[in-house]
Amino acid sequence: MANRAREVQEVAAPAATRGWRAALVEMVLILSLYVVYSGSRMFASDALRPAQKRAAELLDIESALHLSWEGAINQLFTVSRGLSLFGSFWYATAHYVVTAIVLLWLYRRGAAVYGPARLALVISTIIALVAYLLLPTAPPRLFGGYADVLALTSGDGWWGGDASAPKGLGGLTNQLAAFPSLHAGYPFLAFLMLRRAFGAVGWLALGYAALVWWAIVFTGDHYVIDVLGGIAYATAAYFAIRMLVPAMTSRRAESGSSG
């Protein structure tokens, strides 16, 4: 009996070590993605006038679609200081914390669930990053006529006046990365992944996503069309992975059987 217990421990120890190593690799990969995104700031244009012109074009499209709601939503900051603080906190915090929690949760569910989620996250980030580099767009707070709620409440929070970046780190943030919104895309991607993994319970994530969408427009950091753009690229990444992963698995299986 003692020998059997010792054998089980000897097998379990390397397995646990491999598990921690795999988790560490995943953390490094996700952090690397963030570093690449932040580093792209060096290559992004900071010319405000062309970015404002592009924003005006987006607003024309919104007007044609009767979606010009950001003015009314942004003006809600006058209702109460508490609402402004809540919106700023949610925008500056939930995007990072909840995304990390969802990834960790899916990771613990296994590679079959986590792998597609990670790949969809990478693809959606790359899509948005290309748009930011090629089509810099001024957010409402830099367009004119909208309140910069984050800046107005920065004295009471850890965020500064430069989007959702912490105080003193605004230089790491691309200020002209309005369209499409990563803050809108990530929550919707989380909803799609959680709904697939947990069924009806996953629909609760849509409430979180809707609250993020409200917050990013409320604070003057995004237009309604930015939210729609974020939802669009997240959906495209999700369904692309849904088609690619089974095809890749099938090819590996065929290759293994033929070998």
Secondary structure, DSSP 4 states (H G I P E B T S, - for coil): -HHHHHHHHHHHHHHHHHHHHHHHHHHHHHHHHHHHHHHGGGTS---HHHHHHHHHHHHHHHHHTT---HHHHHGGGGT-HHHHHHHHHHHHHHHHHHHHHHHHHHHHH-HHHHHHHHHHHHHHHHHHHHHHHHS-B--HHHHSSS--HHHHHGGGSSB-SSTTPBTT-GGGS-TTB-SS-HHHHHHHHHHHHHHHHHGGGGGHHHHHHHHHHHHHHHTTS--HHHHHHHHHHHHHHHHHHHHHHHHHHHHHHHHHHH-
